[in-house]
Amino acid sequence: MAKRPAAPALSKARRELRVATWNINSVRLRRGLVGDLVKALEPDVLCLQETKCPDEVFPEEDLRAFGFTHITKRGMKGYNGVAILSRLPFTERSGDPDWCGKGDCRHIAVELDAPGGPVELHDFYIPAGGDVPDREANPKFAHKLDFVAEAATWGATRKDAKRRVLVGDLNIAPLEHDVWSHKQLLDVVSHTPVEVEALTAMQAAGDWHDALRHFVPHDQKLYTWWSYRARDWEAADRGRRLDHVWVSPDLAGALKQHVVLKPARGWTQASDHVPVMVELKL
């Protein structure tokens, strides 16, 4: 793989923090695309989901070449997996739940050494939930709902903590204009009322502020995922907002800009998700 230029070092005088999130859908297959992301967004921190990679074969050195000198990961063979790549030093958090007791590598968290003090950063990959939106008929859907409920209970224990950021593929598009057709997707997993209620409860329990909707009004369409099944995803534009960035209330006023990197959906060997970034002025 050709080496790409690293992102510039973060100046101690700089007060901005750029946090990006991306469901990469196999970090080994798409490791080179991280260079394209860095070129487009220049993030200080990149949170990945669905890395599909055991820790022992995670391509850490390839990713360090893009300027990420601090890396932590939690992966398994074939599916799931999360990682945080950072230009800033951090301390990995311990003591957070083993969600639903499954040990399935869906969450990792750090305390970033950020401008103005530590930032608590959580990277989540919530279960997709299968195809049938019925708890009794579909164990995957039951797992999804149980996971989100557990995350809501946990979030309530953290709601008074300052300088928090939660990102990831949450696999739920909660708002009417987070999907291409609210009416047609009401019985489709990712936008069903029970999922929306669960994610809304999780957000409220943790007292989280929706960073993307901070910039994009609720009555405007906002997508981060386009299915591989669409022959022409761009022309059809049947997207959903499955990828999220939430911040604690004290950071809401620090939000400076956001980017949904839609062109990434057209990259060679693209993921079906696109990178999302927010910039905070700390």
C-alpha positions in Angstrom: 0.0 0.0 0.0 1.3 3.4 -1.0 2.2 5.6 2.0 0.1 8.8 2.2 1.2 12.0 3.9 0.3 12.1 7.6 -2.0 14.8 8.9 -0.2 17.8 10.4 0.5 17.6 14.1 -2.0 19.2 16.4 -0.6 22.5 17.7 -0.8 23.1 21.4 -2.1 26.6 20.7 -5.0 25.3 18.6 -8.3 25.0 20.4 -10.3 23.1 17.8 -10.9 19.3 18.1 -12.1 17.4 15.0 -13.7 14.0 15.8 -14.7 11.8 12.9 -16.7 8.5 12.9 -16.9 5.9 10.2 -18.3 2.4 9.9 -15.5 1.2 7.7 -16.9 -2.3 7.0 -13.6 -4.1 7.3 -10.5 -2.1 8.3 -8.1 -4.4 6.5 -10.0 -4.2 3.2 -10.4 -0.4 3.4 -7.3 0.7 5.3 -6.1 2.7 2.2 -9.3 4.7 2.2 -8.4 6.1 5.6 -5.8 8.1 3.8 -8.6 9.6 1.6 -10.6 10.4 4.7 -7.6 12.1 6.3 -7.0 14.2 3.2 -10.6 15.3 3.1 -11.3 15.9 6.8 -7.9 16.1 8.7 -9.5 14.7 11.8 -7.7 14.7 15.1 -9.5 11.6 16.2 -11.1 8.9 14.0 -13.5 6.3 15.5 -14.1 3.2 13.5 -16.9 0.6 13.6 -17.3 -2.8 12.1 -13.6 -3.3 11.8 -14.1 -7.1 11.4 -10.6 -7.7 12.6 -9.0 -9.5 15.6 -6.6 -7.3 17.5 -3.6 -9.4 16.6 -3.9 -8.7 12.9 -5.3 -5.1 13.1 -3.3 -3.0 10.6 -2.0 -0.6 13.2 1.3 0.4 11.5 -0.5 1.2 8.2 -2.9 3.5 10.1 -0.1 5.2 12.1 1.3 6.3 8.7 -1.7 8.6 8.4 -0.7 10.5 11.5 -2.6 8.5 14.2 0.1 7.9 16.8 -2.3 6.7 19.4 -4.5 3.7 18.7 -6.8 1.4 20.7 -8.9 -1.3 19.3 -11.3 -4.1 20.3 -12.0 -6.6 17.6 -13.0 -10.1 16.6 -12.8 -12.3 13.5 -15.3 -11.6 10.8 -17.7 -9.1 12.3 -18.3 -6.2 14.7 -15.2 -4.5 16.1 -14.4 -0.9 17.1 -11.2 1.2 17.2 -10.1 4.8 18.1 -7.3 6.4 16.1 -5.9 9.6 17.5 -3.3 12.3 17.1 -3.9 13.2 20.7 -2.7 11.1 23.7 -5.5 9.3 25.6 -6.1 6.9 28.4 -8.4 4.0 27.7 -11.4 3.9 30.0 -12.1 0.8 32.1 -15.2 -0.4 33.9 -17.8 0.3 31.2 -20.3 -2.5 30.7 -19.9 -5.7 28.7 -23.0 -5.0 26.8 -25.6 -7.8 27.2 -22.8 -10.0 28.6 -21.8 -10.9 25.0 -18.2 -9.6 24.8 -18.9 -8.8 21.2 -16.6 -5.8 20.7 -19.2 -3.1 20.2 -17.9 -0.3 22.4 -14.6 1.3 23.3 -13.9 4.5 25.2 -11.0 6.8 26.1 -10.2 10.0 27.9 -8.7 12.3 25.4 -5.9 14.7 26.3 -7.7 17.5 24.6 -7.4 21.3 24.6 -8.8 22.7 27.8 -8.9 19.4 29.6 -9.9 15.8 29.2 -12.7 14.8 26.8 -14.6 11.5 27.5 -15.0 9.8 24.1 -17.2 6.8 23.4 -17.3 4.8 20.2 -20.4 2.6 19.7 -21.5 0.0 17.2 -25.1 -0.9 18.1 -26.5 -4.2 16.7 -28.2 -3.9 13.4 -31.1 -6.1 14.5 -31.7 -8.4 11.6 -34.7 -8.0 9.2 -37.8 -8.8 11.2 -38.8 -6.1 13.7 -40.3 -8.5 16.3 -38.6 -9.3 19.6 -40.2 -12.7 19.9 -39.6 -13.9 16.3 -36.1 -12.4 15.9 -33.4 -12.8 18.6 -31.2 -10.2 16.8 -33.9 -7.6 17.2 -34.3 -8.5 20.8 -30.6 -8.1 21.3 -30.6 -4.7 19.7 -33.4 -3.4 22.0 -31.8 -4.9 25.0 -28.4 -3.3 24.1 -30.0 0.2 23.7 -31.9 -0.2 26.9 -28.7 -1.1 28.8 -26.9 1.8 27.2 -29.7 4.1 28.4 -29.3 2.8 32.0 -25.5 3.3 31.7 -25.9 6.7 30.2 -27.9 7.9 33.2 -24.9 7.2 35.4 -22.7 9.5 33.2 -25.1 12.4 32.5 -23.5 14.7 35.0 -20.0 14.2 33.6 -18.6 17.1 31.6 -17.0 17.2 28.2 -18.4 14.0 26.8 -18.7 12.8 23.2 -20.5 9.7 21.9 -20.1 8.7 18.3 -20.7 5.6 16.2 -23.0 3.5 14.0 -26.1 3.4 16.2 -28.1 1.6 13.5 -31.2 3.7 14.2 -32.5 6.6 12.2 -34.7 8.3 14.8 -36.2 11.3 13.0 -38.7 11.6 10.2 -36.2 13.2 7.9 -33.4 10.8 8.9 -34.8 8.4 6.3 -35.8 8.8 2.6 -39.4 7.8 3.4 -40.8 7.9 6.9 -44.1 6.2 6.0 -42.5 3.4 3.9 -39.8 2.6 6.6 -42.0 2.6 9.7 -41.9 -1.2 9.7 -38.3 -1.6 8.5 -35.6 -2.3 11.0 -33.7 0.9 11.9 -36.7 3.2 11.8 -39.5 1.3 13.6 -41.3 3.2 16.4 -39.9 0.8 19.1 -36.3 1.4 18.0 -36.9 5.2 17.8 -38.4 5.2 21.3 -35.4 3.2 22.6 -32.8 5.5 21.1 -34.6 8.6 22.1 -34.7 7.2 25.7 -30.9 6.5 25.5 -30.2 10.0 24.4 -32.4 11.6 27.1 -31.0 9.4 29.8 -27.5 10.5 29.1 -28.5 14.1 28.5 -26.9 14.0 25.1 -27.1 16.8 22.5 -27.5 15.7 18.8 -24.5 17.3 17.2 -25.5 16.7 13.6 -29.0 18.1 14.1 -27.4 21.1 15.8 -26.4 22.2 12.3 -29.1 20.6 10.1 -32.7 21.4 11.1 -35.0 18.5 11.8 -37.2 19.3 8.7 -34.2 18.7 6.4 -33.1 15.4 5.0 -29.8 14.0 6.5 -28.3 10.6 5.6 -25.1 8.8 6.3 -25.8 5.4 4.8 -26.9 4.2 1.4 -27.6 0.5 0.7 -25.3 -1.6 -1.5 -28.5 -3.0 -3.0 -29.3 0.2 -4.9 -28.0 0.0 -8.5 -27.4 3.8 -8.5 -27.3 4.9 -4.9 -26.7 8.5 -5.7 -29.6 8.9 -8.2 -32.0 7.0 -5.9 -30.8 8.7 -2.8 -32.7 6.3 -0.5 -30.5 7.0 2.5 -30.8 6.8 6.3 -28.9 8.5 9.1 -27.5 5.6 11.0 -24.3 7.3 12.1 -24.4 9.8 15.0 -22.4 12.2 17.0 -23.7 13.3 20.4 -22.1 15.7 22.9 -22.8 16.6 26.5 -24.7 19.9 27.0 -21.6 21.8 28.1 -20.0 21.1 24.7 -23.1 22.1 22.6 -21.9 25.7 22.5 -18.5 24.5 21.3 -19.8 23.0 18.1 -18.2 24.8 15.2 -19.0 22.8 12.1 -19.9 19.4 10.8 -19.2 17.4 7.6 -21.0 14.4 6.2 -18.6 13.2 3.6 -21.1 11.9 1.0 -18.6 11.6 -1.8 -17.0 8.8 0.1 -19.9 6.6 -0.8 -18.6 6.7 -4.4 -15.0 5.7 -3.5 -13.7 2.5 -5.0 -14.6 -0.4 -2.7 -16.6 2.1 -0.6 -18.3 1.3 2.7 -22.1 1.7 2.6 -21.6 4.3 5.4 -19.8 7.6 4.9 -17.5 9.4 7.4 -19.1 12.0 9.6 -17.1 14.7 11.5 -17.8 17.4 13.9 -15.4 20.2 15.0 -15.5 21.7 18.4 -13.8 24.9 19.6 -12.6 24.1 23.0 
